[in-house]
Amino acid sequence: MAPVPCGPYQCVESPVDWFVIDVLAIITVLWIIATFLYKGVKQYNVTRYPQIQIIIPYGQWESKLLANKPPMGAGRVISAFFKTLFVDVLAMNILKCEFGKSEREIVRTRTAKRVAKLLIVWGFVFAGIATTVAYITFPHNMIVLDFTHPARIAGMLGGVFMVVGALIWLSVRYKEVNYRGIWDWLGAEYLPIMVLLLSISGFVLQGAILAWAYYGEAAEAFLTFAIHFHAIPVALFFWAFFWTKADHIVYRIFWRIYEYADKELAGANTRLPPATLKPLNKTGKEIQPGY
């Protein structure tokens, strides 16, 4: 498959038809929504603020707490959402769960963990930008080969950020956690492992596409391997996300929105426990190993 000109760039036909990719993406989005509704909403994980069980059992949350409180209001919730997005998520202030089994462990590893999470989050941001720009600017069913294309630049930055962030996270966790076996390790570190595989396999796939574009049939076996090597981690990441410990990342976003929106309703009307209560992950009661 020889490269063909497409404007100022060189392109090659996509080895996987875009229609197939679109169908798989739609199915994946529907699955994510379904699992979020089942695991998050139906099982009350989106409202299970970590400190709340100190005050009220989860099963009585709706009947004894929320049902008797005034509504937060759409404006307050929307404002809390954007504050959470820009202040907490993109600045990585939200996932302050870099705590271990002691205060000393927090001091030793917290900075490294936050750097790792910042790199991973911004890696996904750049990957999302790359995907969006490619979908809009690439000719249909074609892939631009030039590394000077904006989608290529954003994609490479995102991949590098994810690789470095995942490696930092895994190295720190390996030193501080006594895993009980391979399944314990996979369950606890599912997210960084998948991020590492996603990014590495993405680079491998891009190399395979370049080889296929310039060497044709001689690179077809490499291309077939690279497609599957990338597709499997992508599927595992999204399809199994809410069935692993990594799901708390999404839930913490909702918890933080509740916290911001609830601050103006403090006192007798508050939905959340006092901020002076120590989080469970500082008492040694958190699931170990975890995030």
ZIVEN-V559397 format. One record per backbone hydrogen bond with DSSP energy under -0.5 kcal/mol. CO is the residue of the C=O (numbers start at 1). NH is the residue of the N-H. If there is no record, write none. Layout:
BEGIN
<<CO | NH> <CO | NH>>
END
This chain:
BEGIN
<<4 | 11> <6 | 9> <9 | 6> <10 | 145> <10 | 146> <11 | 4> <12 | 143> <17 | 20> <17 | 21> <18 | 22> <19 | 23> <20 | 24> <21 | 25> <22 | 26> <23 | 27> <24 | 28> <25 | 29> <26 | 30> <27 | 31> <28 | 32> <29 | 33> <30 | 34> <31 | 35> <32 | 36> <33 | 37> <34 | 38> <35 | 39> <35 | 40> <36 | 40> <36 | 41> <37 | 42> <38 | 43> <39 | 45> <40 | 45> <40 | 46> <41 | 44> <44 | 47> <45 | 48> <47 | 49> <49 | 52> <51 | 54> <52 | 55> <52 | 56> <57 | 60> <58 | 61> <60 | 64> <61 | 65> <61 | 66> <62 | 67> <65 | 68> <66 | 69> <73 | 77> <74 | 78> <75 | 79> <76 | 80> <77 | 81> <78 | 82> <79 | 83> <80 | 84> <81 | 85> <82 | 86> <83 | 87> <83 | 88> <84 | 88> <84 | 89> <85 | 90> <88 | 93> <88 | 94> <89 | 92> <94 | 96> <95 | 97> <102 | 100> <102 | 106> <103 | 107> <104 | 108> <105 | 109> <106 | 110> <109 | 113> <110 | 114> <111 | 115> <112 | 116> <113 | 117> <114 | 118> <115 | 119> <116 | 120> <117 | 121> <118 | 122> <119 | 123> <120 | 124> <121 | 125> <122 | 126> <123 | 127> <124 | 128> <125 | 129> <126 | 130> <127 | 131> <128 | 132> <129 | 133> <130 | 134> <131 | 135> <132 | 136> <133 | 137> <134 | 138> <139 | 142> <141 | 14> <143 | 12> <146 | 149> <149 | 153> <150 | 154> <151 | 155> <152 | 156> <153 | 157> <154 | 158> <155 | 159> <156 | 160> <157 | 161> <158 | 162> <159 | 163> <160 | 164> <161 | 165> <162 | 166> <163 | 167> <164 | 168> <165 | 169> <166 | 170> <167 | 171> <168 | 172> <169 | 173> <170 | 174> <171 | 175> <172 | 176> <173 | 177> <177 | 179> <181 | 185> <182 | 186> <183 | 187> <184 | 188> <185 | 189> <187 | 190> <187 | 245> <189 | 193> <190 | 194> <191 | 195> <192 | 196> <193 | 197> <194 | 198> <195 | 199> <196 | 200> <197 | 201> <198 | 202> <199 | 203> <200 | 204> <201 | 205> <202 | 206> <203 | 207> <204 | 208> <205 | 209> <206 | 210> <207 | 211> <208 | 212> <209 | 213> <210 | 214> <211 | 215> <212 | 216> <215 | 218> <216 | 219> <217 | 220> <219 | 223> <220 | 224> <221 | 225> <222 | 226> <223 | 227> <224 | 228> <225 | 229> <226 | 230> <227 | 231> <228 | 232> <229 | 233> <230 | 234> <231 | 235> <232 | 236> <233 | 237> <234 | 238> <235 | 239> <236 | 240> <240 | 243> <241 | 244> <244 | 247> <245 | 248> <246 | 249> <247 | 250> <247 | 251> <248 | 252> <249 | 253> <250 | 253> <250 | 254> <251 | 255> <252 | 256> <253 | 257> <254 | 258> <255 | 259> <256 | 260> <257 | 261> <258 | 262> <259 | 263> <260 | 263> <262 | 265> <263 | 266> <266 | 269> <267 | 270> <274 | 277> <279 | 282> <280 | 283> <280 | 285> <280 | 286>>
END
